[in-house]
Amino acid sequence: MLAGLDPDQRAAVTAPVGIVVVRAGAGSGKTTVLTRRIAWRALSGSSDIERTLAITFTRQAATEMRTRLAQFSLDGRPTIGTFHAVARRMMLQQLEDKGRRSPVIINNRSSVVSQCMGDDARGGGVTDVLNAIDWAHARMLTPHNAAAALASSGLAVPLGNTRFSEVFDAYERTKKKRGLVDLNDFLTSVIRDGVKDPRFVESLQFQFRHISVDEAQDMNPLQYEFLKTILSANPDVFLVGDPNQAIYGFNGADKSLFDSLPDIEGATTVVSLPSNYRCTPEIVTMAVATLAQDGQVADAKSTRVNGQPVLLKRCANEQAEIATVAKEVLRGFGRGRSWSDIAVLTRVNTTADHIRDALSAAGIPVRTARRGGAWGRAVAAATELTGREGLAVWSSDILDSGEYEKDDADYLVAQRVRQFLDENRVGSVDGRTFGTWLATSADVSETDGADVLTFHAAKGREWSFVVVAGVEKGMLPHRSARGASARSEEARLAYVALTRAADELVITWTDTRNGRSTGPSPFLPTVTTDIPQPAAPPEELRAFHRSLPQRNQIEDELREWRDAHAHSRRVEPDAVLPDRSIKRLVRVQPSTVDEIAQIVDAVFAHRYGEEILTILRNSPTA
């Protein structure tokens, strides 16, 4: 259970029962610590696995935790799910116990909000209103005080204060009148019933005695209040998070909740995980220095040996940047990586779309063309549905409303739902069976390709080779970020983006974008637009260089070929082709595969002989 853990990780896993806060930096193995903590507690007898609850922020994280815990011989299964999934289960259980009818979950919130907006919806802005409503729910605000709170936080108030309050109030009244609930109502319902019914709270606290929360720095006040509701008087809670990766303030999250744990009483054990096992020292240094430009401190250190320097690429405009990005992606692929080892990250979707189109036009496969975050969210919504009718209504709301384009992720997933229902006309089906069908039977195969994502969508992911594009004024921090708090979140967003790279990192920016002057982001350290003029080496060094034998170009090309194969196979270069064999190949100049077999060995010659002969024939010095 403790094998392979460093001292800090071990301290977190074996921390005493109670309130434990783990400050886990990027690449520090937080998922490993979280899952091993749950298993350690269960196998050591200090917890009941059936009364263990792990809360995540994404379904993917929940799935990964279940997969990792399956390797341990646990006598039972913990409950693992997102805040919304866990709260929904609790809400439905309470309604069933009270003999009350379950409400209908809104599958198309845009349609309801559009109706509440009336003529104002003709000008668009439905999504902005929904986002503002979600922010208000996350902060537990009413329609009466939401607009003022939005404005005081530096956020735009769609439709203006008065009209937004009216639409928000109409949305809440419409839900109540029709017996509808949305995702935010799951949490609100549990909190409200907890206040009204102490026995309900006692039941929850008995069912879930041992609680863990992943990505705890992203909790909003509503989620935090839900957590407090289900914690017992003597909390047994394990919180894992990284304040330097708190990037959802715009969505209502408040990282100070993780920092201070207000109203949760008891002695707290704090453990830090500063070791970064993912990134090279060069990448960690750049990421930490980026945070430092905003006055923030990251306790992070790389455990890896030195790697490639971070490349900073200045581009004249967005067209030059796209060409640079394509060139760098090809360079990353040319070093023996697969396309899926490569990602291009941008601050905004518009830039990502342009880069995605340009890479595809250049013949570079792009994996995110249809399988990005929007696709994942649509699939998640569909798999949450219960019963045939729920699936049918959800797909019809999208396909028949006329509000979606045919290439929208929601539309594409809804088509799959309708196909699934058509192919499964008999028997019991629900969202989970649809999810299984989608993963195993549907024609949604995805070819290998580079990822092109926004910084937010890339959180929790990692790649060997990453290009972070558009790191410039007006983009990072984004021009919409108002105030010190928003600027600090932008710096953390840059930190998240940079630490997605494991081995190589390229950063680009433009001098002008869309005709506007830009330049490097103020978050970038040690960036200068001056071109340094290197001093000439002293004469004694030049004389020494002239005395050295000239390097053989064929030998260099053979070494590059050897190193690329070694990297792709994750072995030492000498395991592919030793230096002595390279020198013999250069000296003998074989012209057939059989001759190569005599120099190296028959297995190598059979596998790589033609590639070696191609290098030997095409070299200018051959």
C-alpha positions in Angstrom: 0.0 0.0 0.0 2.8 2.4 0.8 5.3 1.1 -1.8 6.7 3.8 -4.1 5.4 6.7 -2.1 7.8 9.5 -1.1 8.0 10.7 2.5 5.4 13.5 1.9 3.0 11.2 0.1 3.4 8.6 2.9 2.6 11.2 5.5 -0.6 12.1 3.7 -1.8 8.5 3.3 -1.1 7.6 6.9 -2.1 10.9 8.5 -4.2 10.6 11.7 -8.0 10.3 11.5 -9.7 13.7 11.6 -9.4 16.8 9.4 -6.6 16.3 6.9 -5.7 19.0 4.3 -3.3 17.9 1.5 -1.8 20.7 -0.5 -0.9 18.8 -3.6 1.1 20.6 -6.3 0.9 19.9 -10.0 2.3 16.5 -10.9 2.6 15.5 -7.3 0.5 12.3 -7.5 -2.6 13.6 -5.7 -4.9 10.9 -7.2 -2.4 8.2 -6.0 -2.5 9.7 -2.5 -6.3 10.0 -2.5 -7.0 6.5 -3.5 -4.3 4.9 -1.3 -5.6 6.9 1.6 -9.0 5.4 1.1 -7.6 1.9 0.8 -5.1 2.3 3.6 -7.9 3.4 6.0 -10.1 0.5 5.0 -7.4 -2.2 5.2 -6.0 -0.9 8.4 -9.4 -1.1 10.0 -9.7 2.7 10.8 -12.7 3.1 8.4 -15.7 1.3 7.0 -15.3 1.1 3.2 -19.1 1.0 2.8 -19.5 4.2 4.7 -16.7 6.0 2.7 -17.6 8.8 0.3 -15.2 10.4 -2.2 -16.4 13.5 -4.0 -14.9 14.6 -7.3 -15.5 17.5 -9.7 -15.6 15.4 -12.9 -17.0 12.0 -13.9 -13.7 11.2 -15.4 -11.9 11.7 -12.0 -14.6 9.5 -10.4 -14.0 6.7 -12.9 -10.2 6.9 -12.5 -10.6 6.6 -8.7 -12.8 3.5 -9.0 -10.4 1.9 -11.4 -7.4 2.5 -9.1 -9.3 1.2 -6.0 -10.3 -1.9 -7.9 -6.7 -3.2 -7.6 -6.9 -3.5 -3.9 -8.7 -6.3 -2.1 -11.3 -4.2 -0.4 -14.3 -5.8 1.3 -16.9 -3.6 -0.2 -17.1 -0.5 -2.3 -17.0 3.2 -1.4 -19.4 5.7 -2.9 -17.6 7.9 -5.5 -19.2 10.7 -7.6 -19.3 14.3 -8.4 -20.9 16.8 -6.0 -24.1 16.9 -8.2 -24.3 13.1 -8.6 -23.9 12.5 -4.8 -26.4 15.3 -4.0 -28.9 13.9 -6.5 -28.8 10.5 -4.9 -29.4 12.0 -1.4 -32.2 14.2 -2.7 -34.0 11.3 -4.4 -33.6 9.1 -1.3 -35.1 11.8 0.9 -38.1 12.2 -1.5 -38.7 8.5 -1.5 -38.5 8.2 2.3 -41.1 11.0 2.5 -43.3 9.4 -0.1 -43.0 12.5 -2.4 -42.8 12.4 -6.1 -39.5 13.0 -7.7 -39.2 16.3 -9.7 -38.3 16.4 -13.4 -34.7 17.3 -14.2 -34.4 20.0 -16.8 -32.6 18.7 -19.8 -32.7 21.9 -21.8 -32.2 24.8 -19.5 -31.5 27.2 -22.5 -35.1 26.7 -23.6 -36.5 27.6 -20.2 -34.3 30.6 -19.8 -35.1 31.7 -23.3 -38.8 31.7 -22.5 -38.2 33.7 -19.4 -36.2 36.3 -21.3 -39.0 36.8 -23.9 -38.1 39.2 -26.6 -34.6 39.8 -25.1 -33.7 36.3 -26.2 -33.8 37.3 -29.9 -30.6 39.2 -29.5 -28.8 36.1 -28.0 -27.2 36.1 -24.6 -29.0 33.1 -23.3 -25.7 31.4 -22.3 -24.5 34.6 -20.6 -27.7 34.7 -18.5 -27.4 31.0 -17.6 -23.8 31.4 -16.6 -24.7 34.4 -14.4 -27.5 32.3 -12.8 -25.1 29.5 -12.1 -22.6 31.9 -10.5 -25.4 33.2 -8.3 -26.5 29.7 -7.3 -22.9 28.8 -6.4 -22.8 31.8 -4.1 -26.2 31.0 -2.7 -27.6 34.3 -3.8 -31.3 35.1 -4.5 -32.6 36.9 -7.7 -33.0 40.0 -5.5 -29.3 40.4 -4.6 -27.5 38.5 -7.4 -27.1 41.4 -9.8 -25.4 43.7 -7.3 -23.1 40.8 -6.2 -22.1 40.2 -9.8 -21.3 43.8 -10.4 -19.3 44.2 -7.2 -17.2 41.1 -8.2 -16.2 42.8 -11.5 -18.4 40.5 -13.6 -20.7 41.6 -16.3 -24.5 41.6 -15.5 -26.3 40.4 -18.6 -29.4 42.4 -19.6 -28.6 45.0 -16.9 -29.3 44.7 -13.1 -33.1 45.1 -13.1 -33.9 42.9 -16.1 -31.5 40.2 -15.1 -33.1 40.0 -11.6 -36.5 39.7 -13.3 -35.4 36.9 -15.6 -33.6 35.1 -12.7 -36.7 35.3 -10.6 -38.9 34.1 -13.5 -36.6 31.1 -14.1 -36.9 30.1 -10.4 -40.7 30.5 -10.4 -41.0 28.6 -13.7 -39.1 25.6 -12.2 -41.2 25.6 -9.1 -44.5 25.8 -11.1 -43.6 23.0 -13.5 -42.0 20.8 -10.8 -38.5 21.1 -12.4 -35.1 21.1 -10.9 -31.6 21.7 -12.3 -28.2 20.5 -11.1 -27.8 23.4 -8.6 -31.1 22.4 -7.0 -29.7 18.9 -6.0 -27.3 20.6 -3.6 -29.8 23.2 -2.4 -32.4 20.6 -1.7 -30.1 18.6 0.6 -29.0 21.7 2.4 -32.5 22.9 2.9 -33.9 19.6 4.0 -30.9 19.2 6.4 -32.0 22.5 8.1 -35.6 21.4 8.4 -35.1 17.7 9.3 -32.3 16.8 11.7 -33.0 13.1 11.2 -32.2 13.5 7.6 -28.8 14.9 8.5 -28.2 12.2 11.0 -29.0 9.6 8.3 -26.5 11.2 5.9 -23.8 11.4 8.5 -24.3 7.8 9.4 -24.2 6.6 5.8 -21.1 8.6 5.0 -18.7 8.7 8.0 -15.4 9.0 6.1 -15.4 11.7 3.4 -12.7 12.7 0.8 -12.9 15.7 -1.6 -10.7 15.9 -4.7 -9.8 19.3 -6.2 -11.1 20.9 -3.0 -9.6 24.3 -4.0 -12.5 24.6 -6.6 -15.3 24.3 -4.1 -17.9 27.1 -4.3 -19.9 28.3 -1.3 -22.9 26.1 -2.2 -20.7 23.0 -2.4 -18.9 23.9 0.8 -22.3 24.3 2.6 -23.3 20.8 1.3 -20.0 19.4 2.6 -20.6 20.9 6.0 -24.1 19.5 6.0 -22.9 15.9 5.7 -19.9 16.2 8.1 -20.4 14.9 11.6 -19.6 16.8 14.8 -16.2 15.0 14.8 -15.3 15.4 11.1 -13.4 12.6 9.3 -12.6 14.4 6.1 -9.6 14.3 3.7 -9.3 17.3 1.4 -6.9 17.4 -1.5 -6.2 20.5 -3.5 -3.8 23.0 -4.9 -4.5 26.7 -4.3 -2.2 27.5 -7.3 -4.6 25.6 -9.6 -7.8 27.4 -8.4 -9.1 28.7 -11.7 -12.9 28.7 -11.4 -13.6 31.9 -9.6 -15.5 33.2 -12.6 -17.9 30.3 -12.0 -18.4 31.0 -8.3 -15.5 29.0 -6.8 -13.8 30.4 -3.7 -10.3 29.0 -3.0 -10.3 30.7 0.5 -12.7 28.0 1.6 -10.0 25.4 1.1 -7.4 27.7 2.7 -9.3 28.3 5.9 -12.1 25.7 6.2 -14.6 28.1 7.9 -17.0 26.6 10.4 -15.4 23.2 10.4 -14.1 22.7 13.9 -11.3 20.4 15.0 -7.5 19.9 14.9 -6.3 19.9 11.3 -3.3 18.0 9.9 -1.8 19.8 6.9 0.5 17.9 4.5 2.3 19.5 1.5 3.3 17.5 -1.7 5.8 19.8 -3.4 7.5 17.1 -5.6 6.5 17.3 -9.2 7.0 13.9 -10.9 5.6 15.0 -14.2 7.5 18.1 -15.5 11.2 18.7 -16.1 13.0 21.2 -13.9 13.0 23.7 -16.8 9.2 23.6 -17.1 8.6 23.8 -13.3 11.0 26.8 -13.1 9.1 28.6 -15.8 5.7 27.8 -14.3 6.7 28.9 -10.8 8.3 32.1 -12.2 5.1 32.9 -14.0 3.1 32.8 -10.8 5.8 34.9 -9.1 5.2 37.7 -11.6 1.8 38.1 -9.9 3.3 37.8 -6.4 2.1 34.3 -5.8 4.3 31.5 -4.5 4.3 27.8 -5.5 6.1 25.3 -3.4 7.1 23.0 -6.3 10.2 21.2 -7.3 10.8 18.8 -10.1 12.2 15.3 -9.2 13.3 14.7 -12.8 16.7 15.2 -14.4 17.3 18.3 -16.5 15.6 18.3 -19.9 15.1 20.6 -22.9 14.9 24.4 -22.3 11.5 26.1 -22.6 11.3 27.7 -26.0 9.9 31.2 -26.3 8.6 32.1 -29.8 7.9 35.6 -30.8 5.5 35.9 -33.8 4.6 39.0 -35.8 0.8 38.2 -35.9 -1.7 35.5 -35.6 -1.0 34.0 -39.0 2.7 33.8 -38.2 1.9 32.2 -34.8 -0.3 29.5 -36.4 2.6 28.7 -38.8 4.9 28.5 -35.8 2.6 26.3 -33.9 2.2 23.9 -36.8 6.0 23.7 -37.3 6.6 23.0 -33.6 3.9 20.3 -33.5 5.6 18.6 -36.4 8.9 18.9 -34.7 7.5 17.3 -31.5 6.0 14.5 -33.5 9.3 14.0 -35.4 11.1 13.0 -32.2 9.4 9.7 -32.0 6.2 10.7 -30.2 2.7 9.8 -31.2 0.2 12.5 -32.0 -1.6 11.9 -28.8 1.6 12.9 -26.9 1.2 16.5 -28.2 -1.2 19.3 -27.2 -1.7 22.9 -28.2 -3.3 25.0 -25.4 -4.9 28.4 -25.7 -6.6 30.9 -23.4 -9.8 31.2 -25.5 -11.9 28.9 -27.7 -11.6 31.2 -30.7 -7.8 30.9 -30.9 -8.1 27.1 -30.4 -10.6 26.9 -33.3 -8.3 28.7 -35.7 -5.3 26.6 -34.7 -7.4 23.4 -35.0 -8.4 24.3 -38.5 -4.9 25.2 -39.5 -3.4 22.0 -38.2 -6.0 19.9 -40.0 -5.4 21.8 -43.2 -1.6 21.1 -42.8 -2.4 17.4 -42.6 -1.8 17.1 -38.9 -4.5 14.9 -37.2 -6.4 16.7 -34.5 -8.2 14.7 -31.9 -10.3 17.4 -30.5 -12.2 18.3 -33.7 -15.3 16.4 -32.4 -14.3 15.0 -29.0 -13.5 18.0 -27.0 -15.0 19.2 -23.7 -18.4 20.0 -25.1 -18.7 16.4 -26.3 -17.7 15.1 -22.9 -20.3 17.3 -21.1 -23.1 16.2 -23.5 -22.3 12.6 -23.0 -22.2 13.1 -19.2 -25.6 14.8 -19.4 -27.1 11.8 -21.4 -25.6 9.2 -19.1 -27.2 10.8 -16.1 -30.7 10.2 -17.5 -33.0 7.6 -16.0 -35.2 5.5 -18.2 -36.2 5.3 -21.9 -38.5 8.3 -21.6 -35.9 10.5 -20.1 -33.5 9.7 -23.0 -36.2 10.2 -25.6 -37.3 13.6 -24.2 -33.7 14.8 -23.8 -32.8 13.9 -27.4 -36.0 15.4 -28.8 -35.5 18.6 -26.9 -32.2 19.1 -28.7 -32.9 17.6 -32.1 -36.3 19.1 -32.6 -35.9 22.5 -31.0 -34.1 24.1 -33.9 -31.7 25.8 -31.5 -28.7 23.6 -32.2 -26.4 23.4 -35.2 -25.8 20.0 -36.6 -22.1 20.0 -35.7 -22.8 21.0 -32.0 -21.7 18.4 -29.5 -25.1 18.3 -27.9 -26.7 17.6 -31.3 -24.3 14.9 -32.2 -24.7 13.1 -28.9 -28.5 13.5 -29.1 -28.4 11.7 -32.5 -26.5 8.9 -30.9 -29.1 8.6 -28.2 -31.9 8.4 -30.8 -29.9 5.7 -32.7 -29.4 3.8 -29.4 -33.2 3.9 -28.6 -34.0 2.8 -32.2 -31.6 -0.2 -31.9 -32.9 -1.1 -28.4 -36.6 -1.0 -28.8 -37.2 -3.8 -26.3 -35.9 -4.0 -22.7 -35.0 -1.6 -19.9 -32.6 1.2 -20.9 -31.3 4.3 -19.2 -28.4 6.7 -19.3 -25.9 4.2 -18.0 -26.8 1.5 -20.6 -26.5 4.3 -23.3 -23.0 5.1 -22.0 -22.0 1.5 -22.2 -23.3 1.2 -25.8 -21.6 4.4 -26.8 -18.3 3.1 -25.4 -18.5 -0.4 -26.9 -20.9 -0.5 -29.8 -21.3 2.9 -31.4 -19.2 4.1 -34.3 -17.4 6.9 -32.5 -13.9 5.6 -33.0 -11.2 8.3 -32.6 -8.0 8.3 -34.6 -4.7 9.3 -33.0 -4.3 13.0 -33.1 -2.9 16.1 -31.3 -5.2 17.8 -28.8 -6.1 21.4 -29.1 -7.8 22.7 -26.0 -8.3 25.7 -23.8 -6.4 26.1 -20.6 -9.6 25.3 -18.6 -10.3 22.1 -20.6 -6.7 20.9 -20.2 -6.8 20.9 -16.4 -6.0 17.5 -15.0 -4.5 16.3 -18.3 -0.8 16.0 -19.3 1.2 15.5 -22.5 4.9 15.0 -23.4 5.1 18.0 -25.8 2.9 21.1 -25.3 2.7 24.4 -27.2 1.0 27.1 -25.2 -0.1 29.8 -27.7 -1.3 33.3 -27.3 0.7 34.1 -24.1 0.4 37.8 -24.6 -1.2 41.1 -23.4 -5.0 41.1 -23.7 -5.1 37.4 -23.8 -3.2 36.5 -20.6 -4.4 38.1 -18.4 -7.6 38.2 -20.5 -8.9 41.7 -21.1 -12.1 40.7 -19.3 -10.2 40.1 -16.1 -11.0 43.0 -13.8 -9.4 43.6 -10.5 -6.5 42.0 -8.6 -8.5 38.8 -7.8 -9.3 38.1 -11.4 -5.7 38.9 -12.5 -4.4 36.4 -9.9 -6.7 33.8 -11.2 -5.3 34.4 -14.7 -1.8 33.9 -13.4 -2.9 30.5 -11.9 -4.5 29.6 -15.2 -1.1 30.2 -16.9 0.5 28.0 -14.2 -2.0 25.2 -15.0 -1.4 25.4 -18.7 2.4 25.4 -18.4 2.5 22.4 -16.1 0.5 20.2 -18.5 3.8 19.7 -20.3 6.0 16.8 -19.1 9.1 16.9 -21.4 9.0 19.9 -23.7 7.3 23.2 -23.6 7.0 25.9 -26.3 5.4 29.3 -25.6 4.3 31.6 -28.3 2.9 35.2 -28.5 2.3 37.8 -31.1 3.2 41.4 -31.6 -0.2 42.2 -33.1 -3.4 40.2 -33.1 -6.5 41.2 -35.2 -4.7 44.5 -35.9 -4.2 45.3 -32.2 -0.9 45.7 -30.5 -0.1 42.9 -28.1 3.4 41.7 -27.1 4.4 39.1 -24.5 2.2 38.6 -21.4 3.3 40.4 -18.3 3.2 37.0 -16.6 6.1 35.8 -18.7 9.5 36.1 -16.8 12.8 36.9 -18.4 11.3 37.7 -21.8 13.0 40.4 -23.9 12.4 41.5 -27.5 16.1 42.4 -27.9 18.2 40.0 -30.0 21.3 39.2 -28.1 24.7 39.4 -29.9 26.9 36.6 -28.8 30.6 37.4 -28.2 33.1 35.6 -30.5 35.0 32.8 -28.8 38.7 33.4 -27.9 41.3 32.4 -30.4 42.6 29.5 -28.4 39.1 27.9 -28.4 38.8 28.4 -32.1 42.2 26.8 -32.7 41.3 23.9 -30.6 38.1 23.4 -32.6 40.0 23.5 -35.8 42.3 20.7 -34.5 39.3 18.4 -33.8 38.3 15.8 -36.4 35.3 16.9 -38.4 32.0 15.2 -37.3 30.6 12.7 -39.8 27.2 13.7 -41.1 26.1 10.1 -41.6 27.1 9.3 -38.0 25.0 12.3 -36.8 21.9 11.1 -38.8 22.3 7.6 -37.5 22.4 8.9 -33.9 19.3 11.0 -34.5 17.4 8.0 -35.9 18.6 5.8 -33.0 17.6 8.4 -30.4 14.1 8.8 -31.9 13.5 5.0 -31.8 14.8 4.8 -28.2 12.5 7.6 -27.1 9.4 6.0 -28.7 10.2 2.6 -27.1 11.2 4.3 -23.8 14.6 2.5 -23.7 18.2 3.7 -23.5 19.7 4.6 -27.0 22.4 1.9 -26.7 19.6 -0.7 -26.4 18.6 0.2 -30.0 22.0 0.7 -31.6 25.3 1.0 -29.6 27.8 3.8 -30.5 30.4 1.2 -31.6 27.9 -0.2 -34.1 27.2 3.2 -35.5 30.9 3.9 -36.1 31.3 0.5 -37.8 28.3 1.2 -40.1 29.9 4.6 -41.1 33.3 3.0 -41.6 32.1 -0.1 -43.6 29.2 1.6 -45.5 27.1 -1.6 -46.1 25.0 -1.7 -49.2 22.7 -4.6 -48.3 20.6 -5.8 -45.4 22.8 -8.9 -45.1 25.9 -6.7 -44.8 24.2 -4.8 -42.0 23.5 -8.2 -40.3 27.2 -8.9 -40.3 28.0 -5.6 -38.6 25.1 -5.5 -36.0 23.0 -8.7 -35.8 20.4 -10.5 -37.9 17.4 -9.4 -35.8 18.3 -5.7 -36.0 19.0 -6.0 -39.8 15.7 -7.7 -40.4 13.8 -5.0 -38.5 15.6 -1.8 -39.4 17.9 -2.7 -42.3 16.0 -0.8 -45.0 15.8 2.3 -42.8 19.6 2.2 -42.2 20.3 1.8 -45.9 18.1 4.8 -46.7 20.1 7.0 -44.4 23.4 5.8 -45.8 22.3 6.3 -49.4 20.7 9.7 -48.9 23.5 11.3 -46.9 25.4 14.0 -48.9 28.7 12.5 -47.6 27.8 9.0 -48.8 
